[in-house]
């Protein structure tokens, strides 16, 4: 008798709880993204000073995420996830009540330092799934997280319509709503998420040793060492290159859309929604079937190549209709590389190091998120099309680098967990 495949509901119940928490957290995060710049201007900051708010968050996340990942391996996932979400709640409340600029910077730094909840949640998923489930699990998780990027900006608009109180401005109300939503994720974690420790021996090491941090628990130490790790180091580099080229685009395409295509901010918001929705659909319905049929590295390389081509085609055909078509193609493939890189890392990492390795990878992405917009800002000073040409060419080179890795990672998620565990 033919067995009935249950997709995707054959995943463990804890997975859906963790995914729900991550979705709520992503909504909380994306609520503040559309208002960071105008909120900074209320404090009298210059354009460059306002841009440093994003850099401060990304660099702080770069420093904090590997530490939280390493501690989650020692102390358990739930406790570190609670600390991370609580940091978001406090940071957003500080930002909403801030009366001077340094408090706003302090809030972004605090949110960044405690912003490792996504990598810890991914570590939980690695703990509770086997190799045959992992690609599907990471794909759904990433897609759900991405869906928050559609809901968040809409809620940000609604939050600004709420009545203000205690001297909080209308823009500051978005931070209040963000904190409230993060509090929901925090409460769900405290009440419903069971403590999930890594598969390391729970009796190994004293309590003091579990809390002890060394140089290698910090991002700079890990970055210096992790890039040289056989095989895995090249995946970390791939994450950095992919993230940097992508964030160059995310900054550059907005002035291109507004000034070259002569569109307005309302249509720009629609473009963000289109990217979010198409990315969500492709991850849920296309990622797993493709990963079962093709080598994961091949999928990463091809999707990066298509991403690079779309960047080049946008300035080559500078019309609104062409842009919508090209952006839709971009959205369908853009959501594949990161969950697939996470999957390859997970399949080639020992169970005791899942949180640490995924935390390192998230740190590479964080530093890329800080560097990319700065590079893009310099390129935009020449004209609005140059950044797209350059990041398109660079992305094609990154796709070539990914292709090179195929000989080192023959990863097929279908029941394969025989990859050499190198870390």
C-alpha positions in Angstrom: 0.0 0.0 0.0 1.4 3.4 -1.0 2.4 5.6 1.9 0.9 9.0 2.2 3.5 11.7 2.4 2.7 14.4 5.0 4.2 17.6 4.0 5.2 19.8 5.8 3.3 18.7 8.9 5.5 15.7 9.7 7.9 18.1 11.4 8.1 18.0 15.3 5.6 20.2 17.2 8.4 22.2 18.8 9.5 23.3 15.3 6.2 25.0 14.7 6.4 26.8 18.1 9.9 28.0 17.4 8.9 29.1 13.9 5.9 31.0 15.4 8.2 32.7 17.9 10.6 33.6 15.1 7.8 35.1 13.0 6.6 37.2 15.9 10.2 38.4 16.5 10.7 39.2 12.8 7.5 41.3 12.8 8.8 43.1 15.8 12.2 43.7 14.1 10.7 45.0 10.7 8.3 47.4 12.4 11.2 49.7 13.2 13.0 49.4 9.8 10.9 51.9 7.8 11.1 54.6 10.5 14.7 54.5 11.7 15.8 57.3 9.3 13.0 59.8 9.9 13.1 59.0 13.7 16.8 59.8 13.7 16.1 63.1 11.9 13.9 64.1 14.8 17.0 64.0 17.0 18.8 66.4 14.6 21.1 63.7 13.2 22.7 64.1 9.8 22.1 61.6 7.0 25.4 59.9 7.7 24.8 59.8 11.4 21.4 58.3 10.8 22.9 55.6 8.6 25.2 54.7 11.5 22.1 53.4 13.4 22.0 50.5 11.0 25.7 49.9 11.2 25.7 50.1 15.1 23.0 47.4 15.1 24.7 45.1 12.6 28.2 45.4 14.3 26.7 44.7 17.7 24.9 41.7 16.4 28.2 40.6 14.8 29.8 40.7 18.2 27.0 39.2 20.2 25.5 36.4 18.1 28.4 33.9 18.3 28.6 34.4 22.0 24.9 33.7 22.4 25.2 30.7 20.1 28.1 29.2 22.1 26.3 29.8 25.4 23.2 28.1 24.1 25.3 25.0 23.4 26.4 25.0 27.1 23.4 26.4 29.0 20.5 25.3 26.8 18.6 27.0 24.0 15.6 28.3 26.0 17.5 30.4 28.5 19.5 32.2 25.9 16.5 32.7 23.7 14.7 34.4 26.7 17.7 36.7 27.2 17.8 37.6 23.5 14.1 38.4 23.3 14.1 40.3 26.5 16.9 42.5 25.1 14.7 43.4 22.2 11.9 44.4 24.5 14.1 46.6 26.6 15.9 48.1 23.6 12.8 49.2 21.9 11.3 50.7 25.0 14.5 52.7 25.5 14.3 53.9 21.9 10.7 54.9 22.3 11.3 57.0 25.4 14.7 58.4 24.2 15.1 62.2 24.4 18.7 62.4 23.3 20.5 60.8 20.4 22.9 58.7 22.4 20.0 56.8 24.0 18.8 55.9 20.5 22.3 54.6 19.6 22.4 52.7 22.9 19.1 51.0 22.2 20.3 49.8 18.8 23.5 48.5 20.3 21.6 46.6 23.0 19.2 45.2 20.4 22.1 44.1 18.3 24.1 42.5 21.2 21.1 40.4 22.2 19.9 39.9 18.7 21.1 36.3 18.3 17.6 34.8 18.7 17.4 33.7 15.1 20.6 31.7 15.2 19.6 30.1 18.5 16.2 29.2 17.1 18.0 27.6 14.1 20.1 25.6 16.6 16.9 24.4 18.2 15.7 23.2 14.8 19.0 21.4 14.2 18.5 19.7 17.6 15.0 18.4 16.9 15.2 17.4 13.2 17.1 14.7 11.4 19.1 15.2 8.2 16.1 14.3 5.9 14.0 17.0 7.5 16.5 19.7 7.9 16.3 21.4 4.5 12.5 21.5 4.7 12.6 22.8 8.2 15.2 25.5 7.5 13.3 26.5 4.4 9.9 26.9 6.2 11.6 28.7 9.1 13.3 31.2 6.8 10.2 31.7 4.7 8.1 32.3 7.8 10.7 34.7 9.2 10.7 36.4 5.8 6.9 36.8 5.9 7.4 39.0 8.9 9.2 41.5 6.6 5.8 41.9 4.8 3.7 42.3 7.9 6.1 44.5 9.9 6.2 47.6 7.7 2.4 47.6 7.5 2.1 47.5 11.3 4.7 50.3 11.5 2.3 52.5 9.5 -0.6 51.6 11.7 1.4 52.2 14.9 2.1 55.8 13.8 -1.7 56.4 13.8 -2.0 55.4 17.5 -2.5 58.1 20.2 0.8 59.1 21.8 1.5 59.2 25.5 4.2 60.1 28.0 5.9 62.4 25.5 6.5 59.6 22.9 6.2 60.8 19.3 4.1 59.1 16.7 7.3 57.5 15.2 8.2 56.4 18.7 4.9 54.5 19.0 6.2 52.0 16.5 9.0 51.1 18.9 6.3 50.6 21.6 4.3 48.3 19.4 7.5 46.5 18.4 8.3 45.9 22.1 4.8 44.7 22.8 5.0 42.2 19.9 8.5 41.0 21.1 7.0 40.5 24.5 4.5 38.1 23.1 7.4 36.0 21.6 9.1 36.2 25.0 6.0 35.0 26.8 5.5 32.1 24.4 9.2 31.1 24.9 8.9 31.2 28.7 5.6 29.3 29.0 5.6 26.8 26.1 9.1 26.2 24.8 10.8 23.2 26.6 14.4 23.6 27.5 16.5 22.1 24.7 20.1 21.6 25.3 22.6 20.6 22.7 23.5 16.9 22.4 26.6 17.6 24.4 26.9 15.6 27.7 24.8 17.8 30.2 27.1 16.8 33.1 30.3 17.9 31.4 31.9 21.0 32.9 31.0 22.9 36.0 28.4 25.6 36.1 31.2 28.2 36.3 32.9 26.7 33.2 29.7 26.8 31.3 29.5 30.6 31.8 33.2 31.2 31.2 33.9 33.0 27.9 37.2 32.8 26.1 38.6 34.9 23.2 37.2 32.3 20.8 33.7 32.9 22.0 33.9 36.4 20.7 33.1 37.2 17.0 36.5 38.6 16.2 38.3 35.6 17.5 36.0 33.2 15.8 36.2 35.1 12.5 40.0 35.0 12.6 39.9 31.2 13.2 36.7 30.0 11.5 37.7 31.2 8.0 40.6 28.7 8.1 38.5 25.7 9.2 38.6 23.0 6.5 35.5 23.1 4.3 33.3 25.0 6.8 35.5 28.1 6.6 34.7 28.5 2.9 31.0 28.3 3.6 31.4 31.2 6.1 33.1 33.2 3.4 30.3 32.4 1.0 27.8 33.7 3.5 29.8 36.9 3.8 30.2 37.4 0.1 26.5 36.6 -0.6 25.3 38.9 2.2 27.6 41.8 1.2 26.5 41.8 -2.4 22.9 41.5 -1.4 23.0 44.4 1.0 24.7 46.6 -1.6 21.6 46.0 -3.7 19.1 46.5 -0.9 20.4 50.1 -0.3 21.0 50.9 -4.0 17.7 49.8 -5.5 15.7 52.3 -3.5 17.2 55.5 -4.9 17.2 53.8 -8.4 13.5 53.0 -8.0 12.6 56.5 -6.8 14.8 58.6 -9.0 15.6 56.7 -12.2 12.2 55.0 -12.5 10.5 58.1 -11.1 8.3 56.1 -8.7 6.9 57.0 -5.3 7.4 55.6 -1.8 3.9 53.9 -1.9 5.0 51.8 -4.9 8.3 51.1 -3.2 6.4 49.6 -0.3 4.5 47.4 -2.7 7.8 46.2 -4.2 8.9 45.1 -0.7 5.6 43.3 -0.3 6.1 41.5 -3.6 9.6 40.4 -2.7 8.4 39.1 0.7 5.4 37.2 -0.6 7.2 35.6 -3.6 10.1 34.7 -1.4 7.8 33.1 1.1 5.9 31.1 -1.6 9.1 29.8 -3.2 10.7 28.7 0.1 7.6 26.8 1.2 6.7 25.1 -2.1 9.9 24.9 -4.2 12.9 24.7 -1.8 12.4 21.1 -0.5 11.5 19.5 -3.9 14.5 21.1 -5.5 16.8 20.1 -2.6 15.7 16.5 -3.0 16.5 16.5 -6.7 19.7 18.5 -6.9 22.9 19.0 -5.0 22.4 21.8 -2.4 25.6 23.6 -3.6 24.4 23.6 -7.2 21.1 25.2 -6.1 23.0 27.9 -4.2 25.3 28.6 -7.1 22.4 28.8 -9.7 20.2 31.0 -7.5 23.2 33.4 -6.9 23.8 33.5 -10.6 20.2 34.4 -11.3 20.3 37.0 -8.5 23.4 38.6 -10.1 21.8 38.7 -13.6 18.7 40.4 -12.2 20.9 43.1 -10.7 22.5 43.7 -14.1 19.1 43.7 -16.0 17.5 46.3 -13.8 19.7 49.3 -15.0 19.9 47.7 -18.5 16.1 48.0 -18.9 15.2 51.1 -16.7 11.4 51.0 -17.1 8.8 50.3 -14.4 7.2 47.3 -16.1 10.6 45.6 -16.8 11.6 46.3 -13.2 8.6 44.6 -11.8 9.2 41.5 -13.9 12.9 41.4 -13.1 12.3 42.0 -9.4 9.7 39.2 -9.3 12.3 36.8 -10.8 14.8 38.0 -8.2 12.3 37.5 -5.4 11.6 33.8 -6.4 15.3 32.8 -6.1 16.6 35.3 -3.5 15.3 33.4 -0.5 17.2 30.2 -1.3 20.9 30.8 -0.6 20.9 31.4 3.2 18.7 28.5 4.4 20.6 26.2 2.1 24.0 27.4 3.4 22.6 26.8 6.9 21.6 23.3 5.9 25.0 22.5 4.5 26.6 23.8 7.6 24.3 21.8 9.8 24.8 18.6 7.9 28.6 18.9 8.2 28.8 20.0 11.8 28.9 17.8 14.9 25.7 17.8 17.1 27.7 19.5 20.0 28.6 22.5 17.8 25.3 23.3 16.0 24.6 26.5 17.9 28.2 27.7 17.8 28.6 27.1 14.0 25.3 28.7 13.1 26.1 31.6 15.4 29.4 32.1 13.6 27.7 32.0 10.3 25.1 34.6 11.5 28.1 36.8 12.6 29.5 36.7 9.1 26.1 37.8 7.8 25.9 40.6 10.4 29.2 42.1 9.4 28.1 41.8 5.7 25.0 43.7 6.7 27.1 46.4 8.1 29.6 46.7 5.3 27.3 46.3 2.3 25.2 49.5 2.8 28.4 51.6 3.4 29.9 50.4 0.1 26.6 51.0 -1.6 26.4 54.5 -0.1 29.8 55.3 -1.7 28.8 53.9 -5.1 25.5 55.8 -5.1 27.5 59.1 -4.9 28.6 58.4 -8.5 25.1 57.7 -9.9 22.1 55.5 -9.2 22.9 52.8 -11.7 26.5 52.0 -11.0 25.9 50.1 -7.7 23.5 47.7 -9.5 26.0 47.0 -12.3 28.8 46.4 -9.8 26.9 44.3 -7.4 25.5 42.2 -10.3 29.0 41.4 -11.5 30.3 40.7 -8.0 27.3 38.4 -7.4 28.2 36.4 -10.5 31.7 36.0 -9.2 30.2 34.8 -5.8 28.1 32.2 -7.8 31.4 31.0 -9.4 32.9 30.6 -5.9 29.9 28.6 -4.8 30.3 26.3 -7.8 33.9 25.7 -6.8 32.6 24.3 -3.4 30.6 21.6 -5.1 33.6 19.3 -5.1 34.0 19.7 -1.3 30.3 19.4 -0.3 28.2 16.7 -1.9 25.2 17.5 0.2 21.9 15.9 -0.6 19.4 16.5 2.2 17.4 13.3 1.4 18.4 11.1 4.3 22.0 12.1 4.1 23.9 12.8 7.2 27.1 11.1 6.3 29.1 14.2 5.5 32.4 14.5 7.2 31.9 16.5 10.5 34.8 18.9 10.4 34.0 21.1 13.4 
